[in-house]
Amino acid sequence: MRLSDCKTKKEGIIKEILESEFDNKMLEYGIVPGVKLIVVSRAAFGGPIYIAIGAQRIAIRKKEATHIILE
């Protein structure tokens, strides 16, 4: 399942990150395979998806979230 398709309050473990121009940005945020995340909320009208990785909160554009595959 892609992160962009997840509902609010959904938990998952990152299985894979598909190649994109956002690879380095995701690495800097700690978005790497094997990390557990929670979808905190989703903005309306295709806006950002807010996720939590540990104590860190991150907003990811829907375009970027389509490259993150969860188990």
PQR file with spaces between the fields and no chain letter, atoms N, CA, C, O and H, PARSE charges and radii, in Angstrom:
ATOM       1  N    MET     1       0.843   -1.168    0.000 -0.4000 1.5000
ATOM       2  CA   MET     1       0.000    0.000    0.000 -0.0000 2.0000
ATOM       3  C    MET     1       0.895    1.241    0.000  0.5500 1.7000
ATOM       4  O    MET     1       1.910    1.287    0.695 -0.5500 1.4000
ATOM       5  N    ARG     2       0.515    2.216   -0.767 -0.4000 1.5000
ATOM       6  CA   ARG     2       1.256    3.480   -0.814 -0.0000 2.0000
ATOM       7  C    ARG     2       0.816    4.381    0.332  0.5500 1.7000
ATOM       8  O    ARG     2      -0.344    4.358    0.744 -0.5500 1.4000
ATOM       9  H    ARG     2      -0.309    2.179   -1.331  0.4000 1.0000
ATOM      10  N    LEU     3       1.749    5.170    0.840 -0.4000 1.5000
ATOM      11  CA   LEU     3       1.430    6.108    1.918 -0.0000 2.0000
ATOM      12  C    LEU     3       0.330    7.074    1.482  0.5500 1.7000
ATOM      13  O    LEU     3      -0.502    7.472    2.297 -0.5500 1.4000
ATOM      14  H    LEU     3       2.691    5.188    0.506  0.4000 1.0000
ATOM      15  N    SER     4       0.321    7.447    0.228 -0.4000 1.5000
ATOM      16  CA   SER     4      -0.689    8.390   -0.273 -0.0000 2.0000
ATOM      17  C    SER     4      -2.111    7.833   -0.186  0.5500 1.7000
ATOM      18  O    SER     4      -3.074    8.599   -0.222 -0.5500 1.4000
ATOM      19  H    SER     4       0.997    7.124   -0.435  0.4000 1.0000
ATOM      20  N    ASP     5      -2.253    6.505   -0.071 -0.4000 1.5000
ATOM      21  CA   ASP     5      -3.565    5.865   -0.003 -0.0000 2.0000
ATOM      22  C    ASP     5      -4.022    5.575    1.425  0.5500 1.7000
ATOM      23  O    ASP     5      -5.158    5.146    1.627 -0.5500 1.4000
ATOM      24  H    ASP     5      -1.471    5.884   -0.042  0.4000 1.0000
ATOM      25  N    CYS     6      -3.163    5.798    2.415 -0.4000 1.5000
ATOM      26  CA   CYS     6      -3.482    5.470    3.810 -0.0000 2.0000
ATOM      27  C    CYS     6      -4.471    6.454    4.406  0.5500 1.7000
ATOM      28  O    CYS     6      -4.483    7.637    4.067 -0.5500 1.4000
ATOM      29  H    CYS     6      -2.240    6.146    2.250  0.4000 1.0000
ATOM      30  N    LYS     7      -5.290    5.944    5.290 -0.4000 1.5000
ATOM      31  CA   LYS     7      -6.246    6.763    6.028 -0.0000 2.0000
ATOM      32  C    LYS     7      -5.587    7.319    7.290  0.5500 1.7000
ATOM      33  O    LYS     7      -4.519    6.861    7.696 -0.5500 1.4000
ATOM      34  H    LYS     7      -5.280    4.983    5.565  0.4000 1.0000
ATOM      35  N    THR     8      -6.228    8.300    7.896 -0.4000 1.5000
ATOM      36  CA   THR     8      -5.751    8.886    9.149 -0.0000 2.0000
ATOM      37  C    THR     8      -5.725    7.824   10.250  0.5500 1.7000
ATOM      38  O    THR     8      -6.598    6.958   10.306 -0.5500 1.4000
ATOM      39  H    THR     8      -7.096    8.672    7.566  0.4000 1.0000
ATOM      40  N    LYS     9      -4.731    7.897   11.114 -0.4000 1.5000
ATOM      41  CA   LYS     9      -4.501    6.998   12.254 -0.0000 2.0000
ATOM      42  C    LYS     9      -3.969    5.628   11.825  0.5500 1.7000
ATOM      43  O    LYS     9      -3.849    4.734   12.664 -0.5500 1.4000
ATOM      44  H    LYS     9      -4.022    8.601   11.069  0.4000 1.0000
ATOM      45  N    LYS    10      -3.656    5.445   10.571 -0.4000 1.5000
ATOM      46  CA   LYS    10      -3.105    4.189   10.073 -0.0000 2.0000
ATOM      47  C    LYS    10      -1.628    4.097   10.439  0.5500 1.7000
ATOM      48  O    LYS    10      -0.878    5.058   10.267 -0.5500 1.4000
ATOM      49  H    LYS    10      -3.754    6.170    9.890  0.4000 1.0000
ATOM      50  N    GLU    11      -1.215    2.938   10.942 -0.4000 1.5000
ATOM      51  CA   GLU    11       0.189    2.686   11.257 -0.0000 2.0000
ATOM      52  C    GLU    11       0.765    1.760   10.207  0.5500 1.7000
ATOM      53  O    GLU    11       0.053    0.931    9.639 -0.5500 1.4000
ATOM      54  H    GLU    11      -1.824    2.157   11.081  0.4000 1.0000
ATOM      55  N    GLY    12       2.037    1.899    9.953 -0.4000 1.5000
ATOM      56  CA   GLY    12       2.679    1.022    8.996 -0.0000 2.0000
ATOM      57  C    GLY    12       4.190    1.081    9.115  0.5500 1.7000
ATOM      58  O    GLY    12       4.754    1.964    9.761 -0.5500 1.4000
ATOM      59  H    GLY    12       2.615    2.573   10.414  0.4000 1.0000
ATOM      60  N    ILE    13       4.819    0.124    8.475 -0.4000 1.5000
ATOM      61  CA   ILE    13       6.275    0.068    8.412 -0.0000 2.0000
ATOM      62  C    ILE    13       6.667    0.278    6.963  0.5500 1.7000
ATOM      63  O    ILE    13       6.099   -0.330    6.056 -0.5500 1.4000
ATOM      64  H    ILE    13       4.361   -0.593    7.950  0.4000 1.0000
ATOM      65  N    ILE    14       7.645    1.148    6.756 -0.4000 1.5000
ATOM      66  CA   ILE    14       8.088    1.444    5.394 -0.0000 2.0000
ATOM      67  C    ILE    14       8.779    0.217    4.828  0.5500 1.7000
ATOM      68  O    ILE    14       9.773   -0.266    5.369 -0.5500 1.4000
ATOM      69  H    ILE    14       8.107    1.642    7.492  0.4000 1.0000
ATOM      70  N    LYS    15       8.235   -0.270    3.736 -0.4000 1.5000
ATOM      71  CA   LYS    15       8.778   -1.453    3.070 -0.0000 2.0000
ATOM      72  C    LYS    15       9.798   -1.055    2.011  0.5500 1.7000
ATOM      73  O    LYS    15      10.852   -1.676    1.875 -0.5500 1.4000
ATOM      74  H    LYS    15       7.428    0.122    3.296  0.4000 1.0000
ATOM      75  N    GLU    16       9.461    0.001    1.258 -0.4000 1.5000
ATOM      76  CA   GLU    16      10.288    0.388    0.123 -0.0000 2.0000
ATOM      77  C    GLU    16      10.046    1.851   -0.205  0.5500 1.7000
ATOM      78  O    GLU    16       8.954    2.376    0.014 -0.5500 1.4000
ATOM      79  H    GLU    16       8.605    0.506    1.368  0.4000 1.0000
ATOM      80  N    ILE    17      11.064    2.501   -0.728 -0.4000 1.5000
ATOM      81  CA   ILE    17      10.918    3.857   -1.242 -0.0000 2.0000
ATOM      82  C    ILE    17      11.302    3.807   -2.711  0.5500 1.7000
ATOM      83  O    ILE    17      12.444    3.507   -3.059 -0.5500 1.4000
ATOM      84  H    ILE    17      11.951    2.075   -0.906  0.4000 1.0000
ATOM      85  N    LEU    18      10.342    4.102   -3.559 -0.4000 1.5000
ATOM      86  CA   LEU    18      10.583    4.071   -4.996 -0.0000 2.0000
ATOM      87  C    LEU    18      11.471    5.236   -5.411  0.5500 1.7000
ATOM      88  O    LEU    18      11.423    6.311   -4.813 -0.5500 1.4000
ATOM      89  H    LEU    18       9.414    4.346   -3.276  0.4000 1.0000
ATOM      90  N    GLU    19      12.265    5.017   -6.420 -0.4000 1.5000
ATOM      91  CA   GLU    19      13.206    6.041   -6.874 -0.0000 2.0000
ATOM      92  C    GLU    19      12.468    7.295   -7.341  0.5500 1.7000
ATOM      93  O    GLU    19      11.505    7.223   -8.103 -0.5500 1.4000
ATOM      94  H    GLU    19      12.305    4.144   -6.906  0.4000 1.0000
ATOM      95  N    SER    20      12.942    8.437   -6.867 -0.4000 1.5000
ATOM      96  CA   SER    20      12.342    9.716   -7.242 -0.0000 2.0000
ATOM      97  C    SER    20      13.342   10.828   -6.972  0.5500 1.7000
ATOM      98  O    SER    20      14.438   10.583   -6.469 -0.5500 1.4000
ATOM      99  H    SER    20      13.725    8.495   -6.248  0.4000 1.0000
ATOM     100  N    GLU    21      12.955   12.048   -7.310 -0.4000 1.5000
ATOM     101  CA   GLU    21      13.823   13.188   -7.020 -0.0000 2.0000
ATOM     102  C    GLU    21      13.783   13.574   -5.545  0.5500 1.7000
ATOM     103  O    GLU    21      14.518   14.465   -5.119 -0.5500 1.4000
ATOM     104  H    GLU    21      12.064   12.247   -7.719  0.4000 1.0000
ATOM     105  N    PHE    22      12.929   12.909   -4.757 -0.4000 1.5000
ATOM     106  CA   PHE    22      12.774   13.217   -3.342 -0.0000 2.0000
ATOM     107  C    PHE    22      13.604   12.312   -2.440  0.5500 1.7000
ATOM     108  O    PHE    22      13.532   12.444   -1.218 -0.5500 1.4000
ATOM     109  H    PHE    22      12.332   12.185   -5.103  0.4000 1.0000
ATOM     110  N    ASP    23      14.395   11.390   -3.009 -0.4000 1.5000
ATOM     111  CA   ASP    23      15.143   10.404   -2.224 -0.0000 2.0000
ATOM     112  C    ASP    23      15.987   11.032   -1.118  0.5500 1.7000
ATOM     113  O    ASP    23      15.915   10.596    0.031 -0.5500 1.4000
ATOM     114  H    ASP    23      14.453   11.283   -4.002  0.4000 1.0000
ATOM     115  N    ASN    24      16.777   12.035   -1.442 -0.4000 1.5000
ATOM     116  CA   ASN    24      17.649   12.650   -0.443 -0.0000 2.0000
ATOM     117  C    ASN    24      16.852   13.348    0.650  0.5500 1.7000
ATOM     118  O    ASN    24      17.229   13.304    1.820 -0.5500 1.4000
ATOM     119  H    ASN    24      16.836   12.389   -2.376  0.4000 1.0000
ATOM     120  N    LYS    25      15.757   13.989    0.275 -0.4000 1.5000
ATOM     121  CA   LYS    25      14.908   14.681    1.243 -0.0000 2.0000
ATOM     122  C    LYS    25      14.324   13.676    2.241  0.5500 1.7000
ATOM     123  O    LYS    25      14.301   13.933    3.445 -0.5500 1.4000
ATOM     124  H    LYS    25      15.450   14.025   -0.676  0.4000 1.0000
ATOM     125  N    MET    26      13.854   12.537    1.740 -0.4000 1.5000
ATOM     126  CA   MET    26      13.270   11.524    2.618 -0.0000 2.0000
ATOM     127  C    MET    26      14.327   10.950    3.554  0.5500 1.7000
ATOM     128  O    MET    26      14.051   10.709    4.729 -0.5500 1.4000
ATOM     129  H    MET    26      13.873   12.328    0.762  0.4000 1.0000
ATOM     130  N    LEU    27      15.513   10.734    3.048 -0.4000 1.5000
ATOM     131  CA   LEU    27      16.610   10.226    3.869 -0.0000 2.0000
ATOM     132  C    LEU    27      16.931   11.198    5.001  0.5500 1.7000
ATOM     133  O    LEU    27      17.156   10.773    6.135 -0.5500 1.4000
ATOM     134  H    LEU    27      15.737   10.930    2.094  0.4000 1.0000
ATOM     135  N    GLU    28      16.955   12.494    4.707 -0.4000 1.5000
ATOM     136  CA   GLU    28      17.226   13.505    5.730 -0.0000 2.0000
ATOM     137  C    GLU    28      16.167   13.506    6.830  0.5500 1.7000
ATOM     138  O    GLU    28      16.476   13.770    7.992 -0.5500 1.4000
ATOM     139  H    GLU    28      16.773   12.840    3.787  0.4000 1.0000
ATOM     140  N    TYR    29      14.925   13.213    6.468 -0.4000 1.5000
ATOM     141  CA   TYR    29      13.827   13.176    7.438 -0.0000 2.0000
ATOM     142  C    TYR    29      13.765   11.864    8.209  0.5500 1.7000
ATOM     143  O    TYR    29      12.973   11.737    9.142 -0.5500 1.4000
ATOM     144  H    TYR    29      14.674   12.999    5.524  0.4000 1.0000
ATOM     145  N    GLY    30      14.590   10.883    7.833 -0.4000 1.5000
ATOM     146  CA   GLY    30      14.555    9.589    8.509 -0.0000 2.0000
ATOM     147  C    GLY    30      13.519    8.657    7.932  0.5500 1.7000
ATOM     148  O    GLY    30      13.154    7.668    8.568 -0.5500 1.4000
ATOM     149  H    GLY    30      15.234   10.987    7.075  0.4000 1.0000
ATOM     150  N    ILE    31      13.039    8.950    6.744 -0.4000 1.5000
ATOM     151  CA   ILE    31      12.062    8.104    6.069 -0.0000 2.0000
ATOM     152  C    ILE    31      12.844    7.075    5.258  0.5500 1.7000
ATOM     153  O    ILE    31      13.218    7.312    4.109 -0.5500 1.4000
ATOM     154  H    ILE    31      13.335    9.754    6.227  0.4000 1.0000
ATOM     155  N    VAL    32      13.080    5.921    5.894 -0.4000 1.5000
ATOM     156  CA   VAL    32      13.872    4.851    5.292 -0.0000 2.0000
ATOM     157  C    VAL    32      13.163    3.522    5.535  0.5500 1.7000
ATOM     158  O    VAL    32      12.363    3.415    6.465 -0.5500 1.4000
ATOM     159  H    VAL    32      12.776    5.729    6.827  0.4000 1.0000
ATOM     160  N    PRO    33      13.443    2.504    4.716 -0.5600 1.5000
ATOM     161  CA   PRO    33      12.815    1.195    4.919  0.2800 2.0000
ATOM     162  C    PRO    33      13.063    0.663    6.335  0.5500 1.7000
ATOM     163  O    PRO    33      14.152    0.799    6.892 -0.5500 1.4000
ATOM     164  N    GLY    34      12.009    0.052    6.897 -0.4000 1.5000
ATOM     165  CA   GLY    34      12.080   -0.526    8.235 -0.0000 2.0000
ATOM     166  C    GLY    34      11.576    0.380    9.339  0.5500 1.7000
ATOM     167  O    GLY    34      11.417   -0.071   10.473 -0.5500 1.4000
ATOM     168  H    GLY    34      11.124   -0.058    6.444  0.4000 1.0000
ATOM     169  N    VAL    35      11.320    1.644    9.039 -0.4000 1.5000
ATOM     170  CA   VAL    35      10.863    2.607   10.049 -0.0000 2.0000
ATOM     171  C    VAL    35       9.340    2.539   10.182  0.5500 1.7000
ATOM     172  O    VAL    35       8.622    2.449    9.186 -0.5500 1.4000
ATOM     173  H    VAL    35      11.449    2.010    8.118  0.4000 1.0000
ATOM     174  N    LYS    36       8.862    2.582   11.427 -0.4000 1.5000
ATOM     175  CA   LYS    36       7.427    2.587   11.700 -0.0000 2.0000
ATOM     176  C    LYS    36       6.928    4.019   11.680  0.5500 1.7000
ATOM     177  O    LYS    36       7.569    4.914   12.231 -0.5500 1.4000
ATOM     178  H    LYS    36       9.445    2.654   12.236  0.4000 1.0000
ATOM     179  N    LEU    37       5.780    4.239   11.043 -0.4000 1.5000
ATOM     180  CA   LEU    37       5.184    5.572   11.009 -0.0000 2.0000
ATOM     181  C    LEU    37       3.691    5.495   11.250  0.5500 1.7000
ATOM     182  O    LEU    37       3.080    4.432   11.135 -0.5500 1.4000
ATOM     183  H    LEU    37       5.259    3.512   10.595  0.4000 1.0000
ATOM     184  N    ILE    38       3.115    6.636   11.586 -0.4000 1.5000
ATOM     185  CA   ILE    38       1.674    6.763   11.808 -0.0000 2.0000
ATOM     186  C    ILE    38       1.193    7.959   10.995  0.5500 1.7000
ATOM     187  O    ILE    38       1.822    9.017   11.006 -0.5500 1.4000
ATOM     188  H    ILE    38       3.612    7.499   11.679  0.4000 1.0000
ATOM     189  N    VAL    39       0.074    7.789   10.289 -0.4000 1.5000
ATOM     190  CA   VAL    39      -0.536    8.904    9.568 -0.0000 2.0000
ATOM     191  C    VAL    39      -1.350    9.688   10.592  0.5500 1.7000
ATOM     192  O    VAL    39      -2.383    9.215   11.066 -0.5500 1.4000
ATOM     193  H    VAL    39      -0.437    6.930   10.280  0.4000 1.0000
ATOM     194  N    VAL    40      -0.885   10.879   10.927 -0.4000 1.5000
ATOM     195  CA   VAL    40      -1.526   11.701   11.951 -0.0000 2.0000
ATOM     196  C    VAL    40      -2.774   12.368   11.393  0.5500 1.7000
ATOM     197  O    VAL    40      -3.839   12.309   12.008 -0.5500 1.4000
ATOM     198  H    VAL    40      -0.046   11.263   10.541  0.4000 1.0000
ATOM     199  N    SER    41      -2.649   13.002   10.230 -0.4000 1.5000
ATOM     200  CA   SER    41      -3.800   13.640    9.587 -0.0000 2.0000
ATOM     201  C    SER    41      -3.506   13.876    8.120  0.5500 1.7000
ATOM     202  O    SER    41      -2.374   13.735    7.657 -0.5500 1.4000
ATOM     203  H    SER    41      -1.785   13.050    9.731  0.4000 1.0000
ATOM     204  N    ARG    42      -4.548   14.236    7.409 -0.4000 1.5000
ATOM     205  CA   ARG    42      -4.443   14.517    5.983 -0.0000 2.0000
ATOM     206  C    ARG    42      -5.131   15.852    5.706  0.5500 1.7000
ATOM     207  O    ARG    42      -6.240   16.098    6.181 -0.5500 1.4000
ATOM     208  H    ARG    42      -5.468   14.351    7.785  0.4000 1.0000
ATOM     209  N    ALA    43      -4.473   16.700    4.944 -0.4000 1.5000
ATOM     210  CA   ALA    43      -5.080   17.979    4.583 -0.0000 2.0000
ATOM     211  C    ALA    43      -6.134   17.750    3.492  0.5500 1.7000
ATOM     212  O    ALA    43      -6.059   16.790    2.726 -0.5500 1.4000
ATOM     213  H    ALA    43      -3.572   16.501    4.558  0.4000 1.0000
ATOM     214  N    ALA    44      -7.095   18.636    3.445 -0.4000 1.5000
ATOM     215  CA   ALA    44      -8.169   18.530    2.458 -0.0000 2.0000
ATOM     216  C    ALA    44      -7.673   18.837    1.044  0.5500 1.7000
ATOM     217  O    ALA    44      -6.645   19.487    0.857 -0.5500 1.4000
ATOM     218  H    ALA    44      -7.157   19.416    4.067  0.4000 1.0000
ATOM     219  N    PHE    45      -8.411   18.364    0.079 -0.4000 1.5000
ATOM     220  CA   PHE    45      -8.185   18.674   -1.334 -0.0000 2.0000
ATOM     221  C    PHE    45      -6.805   18.268   -1.836  0.5500 1.7000
ATOM     222  O    PHE    45      -6.188   18.993   -2.616 -0.5500 1.4000
ATOM     223  H    PHE    45      -9.246   17.836    0.232  0.4000 1.0000
ATOM     224  N    GLY    46      -6.312   17.097   -1.385 -0.4000 1.5000
ATOM     225  CA   GLY    46      -5.034   16.594   -1.879 -0.0000 2.0000
ATOM     226  C    GLY    46      -3.823   17.297   -1.325  0.5500 1.7000
ATOM     227  O    GLY    46      -2.746   17.242   -1.918 -0.5500 1.4000
ATOM     228  H    GLY    46      -6.813   16.508   -0.751  0.4000 1.0000
ATOM     229  N    GLY    47      -3.984   17.965   -0.187 -0.4000 1.5000
ATOM     230  CA   GLY    47      -2.859   18.660    0.450 -0.0000 2.0000
ATOM     231  C    GLY    47      -1.919   17.676    1.125  0.5500 1.7000
ATOM     232  O    GLY    47      -2.002   16.472    0.882 -0.5500 1.4000
ATOM     233  H    GLY    47      -4.859   18.011    0.295  0.4000 1.0000
ATOM     234  N    PRO    48      -1.026   18.176    1.971 -0.5600 1.5000
ATOM     235  CA   PRO    48      -0.016   17.321    2.604  0.2800 2.0000
ATOM     236  C    PRO    48      -0.604   16.252    3.518  0.5500 1.7000
ATOM     237  O    PRO    48      -1.722   16.363    4.019 -0.5500 1.4000
ATOM     238  N    ILE    49       0.198   15.218    3.708 -0.4000 1.5000
ATOM     239  CA   ILE    49      -0.113   14.136    4.639 -0.0000 2.0000
ATOM     240  C    ILE    49       0.843   14.318    5.811  0.5500 1.7000
ATOM     241  O    ILE    49       2.054   14.418    5.615 -0.5500 1.4000
ATOM     242  H    ILE    49       1.107   15.127    3.301  0.4000 1.0000
ATOM     243  N    TYR    50       0.313   14.360    7.010 -0.4000 1.5000
ATOM     244  CA   TYR    50       1.115   14.573    8.203 -0.0000 2.0000
ATOM     245  C    TYR    50       1.385   13.226    8.863  0.5500 1.7000
ATOM     246  O    TYR    50       0.456   12.502    9.222 -0.5500 1.4000
ATOM     247  H    TYR    50      -0.671   14.278    7.170  0.4000 1.0000
ATOM     248  N    ILE    51       2.668   12.896    9.020 -0.4000 1.5000
ATOM     249  CA   ILE    51       3.035   11.612    9.604 -0.0000 2.0000
ATOM     250  C    ILE    51       3.888   11.828   10.852  0.5500 1.7000
ATOM     251  O    ILE    51       4.496   12.881   11.045 -0.5500 1.4000
ATOM     252  H    ILE    51       3.422   13.484    8.728  0.4000 1.0000
ATOM     253  N    ALA    52       3.911   10.793   11.690 -0.4000 1.5000
ATOM     254  CA   ALA    52       4.762   10.797   12.878 -0.0000 2.0000
ATOM     255  C    ALA    52       5.725    9.624   12.773  0.5500 1.7000
ATOM     256  O    ALA    52       5.323    8.487   12.525 -0.5500 1.4000
ATOM     257  H    ALA    52       3.417    9.938   11.534  0.4000 1.0000
ATOM     258  N    ILE    53       7.006    9.925   12.968 -0.4000 1.5000
ATOM     259  CA   ILE    53       8.041    8.901   13.058 -0.0000 2.0000
ATOM     260  C    ILE    53       8.715    9.141   14.400  0.5500 1.7000
ATOM     261  O    ILE    53       9.512   10.067   14.551 -0.5500 1.4000
ATOM     262  H    ILE    53       7.332   10.849   13.170  0.4000 1.0000
ATOM     263  N    GLY    54       8.389    8.305   15.366 -0.4000 1.5000
ATOM     264  CA   GLY    54       8.867    8.539   16.734 -0.0000 2.0000
ATOM     265  C    GLY    54       8.280    9.842   17.240  0.5500 1.7000
ATOM     266  O    GLY    54       7.066   10.037   17.174 -0.5500 1.4000
ATOM     267  H    GLY    54       7.741    7.553   15.244  0.4000 1.0000
ATOM     268  N    ALA    55       9.119   10.738   17.745 -0.4000 1.5000
ATOM     269  CA   ALA    55       8.656   12.033   18.254 -0.0000 2.0000
ATOM     270  C    ALA    55       8.631   13.105   17.168  0.5500 1.7000
ATOM     271  O    ALA    55       8.201   14.232   17.419 -0.5500 1.4000
ATOM     272  H    ALA    55      10.104   10.580   17.798  0.4000 1.0000
ATOM     273  N    GLN    56       9.078   12.770   15.990 -0.4000 1.5000
ATOM     274  CA   GLN    56       9.167   13.719   14.876 -0.0000 2.0000
ATOM     275  C    GLN    56       7.859   13.752   14.076  0.5500 1.7000
ATOM     276  O    GLN    56       7.287   12.703   13.779 -0.5500 1.4000
ATOM     277  H    GLN    56       9.427   11.855   15.786  0.4000 1.0000
ATOM     278  N    ARG    57       7.393   14.941   13.733 -0.4000 1.5000
ATOM     279  CA   ARG    57       6.200   15.122   12.904 -0.0000 2.0000
ATOM     280  C    ARG    57       6.632   15.731   11.575  0.5500 1.7000
ATOM     281  O    ARG    57       7.389   16.701   11.543 -0.5500 1.4000
ATOM     282  H    ARG    57       7.858   15.793   13.975  0.4000 1.0000
ATOM     283  N    ILE    58       6.142   15.151   10.476 -0.4000 1.5000
ATOM     284  CA   ILE    58       6.575   15.569    9.141 -0.0000 2.0000
ATOM     285  C    ILE    58       5.356   15.727    8.248  0.5500 1.7000
ATOM     286  O    ILE    58       4.430   14.918    8.304 -0.5500 1.4000
ATOM     287  H    ILE    58       5.527   14.363   10.502  0.4000 1.0000
ATOM     288  N    ALA    59       5.356   16.770    7.423 -0.4000 1.5000
ATOM     289  CA   ALA    59       4.325   16.961    6.402 -0.0000 2.0000
ATOM     290  C    ALA    59       4.943   16.563    5.067  0.5500 1.7000
ATOM     291  O    ALA    59       6.013   17.045    4.693 -0.5500 1.4000
ATOM     292  H    ALA    59       6.109   17.427    7.377  0.4000 1.0000
ATOM     293  N    ILE    60       4.257   15.683    4.361 -0.4000 1.5000
ATOM     294  CA   ILE    60       4.751   15.200    3.075 -0.0000 2.0000
ATOM     295  C    ILE    60       3.701   15.482    2.009  0.5500 1.7000
ATOM     296  O    ILE    60       2.516   15.214    2.207 -0.5500 1.4000
ATOM     297  H    ILE    60       3.388   15.292    4.665  0.4000 1.0000
ATOM     298  N    ARG    61       4.139   16.019    0.890 -0.4000 1.5000
ATOM     299  CA   ARG    61       3.214   16.238   -0.220 -0.0000 2.0000
ATOM     300  C    ARG    61       2.698   14.897   -0.729  0.5500 1.7000
ATOM     301  O    ARG    61       3.388   13.880   -0.654 -0.5500 1.4000
ATOM     302  H    ARG    61       5.102   16.236    0.729  0.4000 1.0000
ATOM     303  N    LYS    62       1.491   14.912   -1.241 -0.4000 1.5000
ATOM     304  CA   LYS    62       0.898   13.681   -1.762 -0.0000 2.0000
ATOM     305  C    LYS    62       1.765   13.097   -2.882  0.5500 1.7000
ATOM     306  O    LYS    62       1.886   11.878   -3.000 -0.5500 1.4000
ATOM     307  H    LYS    62       0.930   15.738   -1.303  0.4000 1.0000
ATOM     308  N    LYS    63       2.366   13.958   -3.700 -0.4000 1.5000
ATOM     309  CA   LYS    63       3.232   13.506   -4.782 -0.0000 2.0000
ATOM     310  C    LYS    63       4.423   12.712   -4.229  0.5500 1.7000
ATOM     311  O    LYS    63       4.827   11.709   -4.817 -0.5500 1.4000
ATOM     312  H    LYS    63       2.268   14.949   -3.605  0.4000 1.0000
ATOM     313  N    GLU    64       4.978   13.158   -3.105 -0.4000 1.5000
ATOM     314  CA   GLU    64       6.091   12.452   -2.471 -0.0000 2.0000
ATOM     315  C    GLU    64       5.611   11.164   -1.822  0.5500 1.7000
ATOM     316  O    GLU    64       6.312   10.153   -1.859 -0.5500 1.4000
ATOM     317  H    GLU    64       4.649   13.973   -2.627  0.4000 1.0000
ATOM     318  N    ALA    65       4.424   11.191   -1.226 -0.4000 1.5000
ATOM     319  CA   ALA    65       3.889   10.029   -0.519 -0.0000 2.0000
ATOM     320  C    ALA    65       3.597    8.859   -1.449  0.5500 1.7000
ATOM     321  O    ALA    65       3.565    7.711   -1.005 -0.5500 1.4000
ATOM     322  H    ALA    65       3.855   12.013   -1.195  0.4000 1.0000
ATOM     323  N    THR    66       3.383    9.135   -2.735 -0.4000 1.5000
ATOM     324  CA   THR    66       3.139    8.030   -3.668 -0.0000 2.0000
ATOM     325  C    THR    66       4.374    7.164   -3.866  0.5500 1.7000
ATOM     326  O    THR    66       4.257    6.044   -4.363 -0.5500 1.4000
ATOM     327  H    THR    66       3.409   10.067   -3.096  0.4000 1.0000
ATOM     328  N    HIS    67       5.552    7.647   -3.492 -0.4000 1.5000
ATOM     329  CA   HIS    67       6.798    6.898   -3.648 -0.0000 2.0000
ATOM     330  C    HIS    67       7.144    6.056   -2.426  0.5500 1.7000
ATOM     331  O    HIS    67       8.141    5.334   -2.434 -0.5500 1.4000
ATOM     332  H    HIS    67       5.647    8.557   -3.088  0.4000 1.0000
ATOM     333  N    ILE    68       6.330    6.141   -1.376 -0.4000 1.5000
ATOM     334  CA   ILE    68       6.586    5.389   -0.138 -0.0000 2.0000
ATOM     335  C    ILE    68       5.616    4.214   -0.058  0.5500 1.7000
ATOM     336  O    ILE    68       4.399    4.397   -0.026 -0.5500 1.4000
ATOM     337  H    ILE    68       5.520    6.727   -1.369  0.4000 1.0000
ATOM     338  N    ILE    69       6.178    2.999   -0.028 -0.4000 1.5000
ATOM     339  CA   ILE    69       5.381    1.771    0.038 -0.0000 2.0000
ATOM     340  C    ILE    69       5.440    1.236    1.460  0.5500 1.7000
ATOM     341  O    ILE    69       6.520    1.107    2.035 -0.5500 1.4000
ATOM     342  H    ILE    69       7.167    2.850   -0.054  0.4000 1.0000
ATOM     343  N    LEU    70       4.270    0.922    2.030 -0.4000 1.5000
ATOM     344  CA   LEU    70       4.179    0.391    3.392 -0.0000 2.0000
ATOM     345  C    LEU    70       3.825   -1.090    3.361  0.5500 1.7000
ATOM     346  O    LEU    70       3.219   -1.583    2.410 -0.5500 1.4000
ATOM     347  H    LEU    70       3.393    1.027    1.563  0.4000 1.0000
ATOM     348  N    GLU    71       4.221   -1.791    4.431 -0.4000 1.5000
ATOM     349  CA   GLU    71       3.860   -3.209    4.573 -0.0000 2.0000
ATOM     350  C    GLU    71       2.417   -3.327    4.980  0.5500 1.7000
ATOM     351  O    GLU    71       1.913   -4.437    5.152 -0.5500 1.4000
ATOM     352  H    GLU    71       4.713   -1.391    5.204  0.4000 1.0000
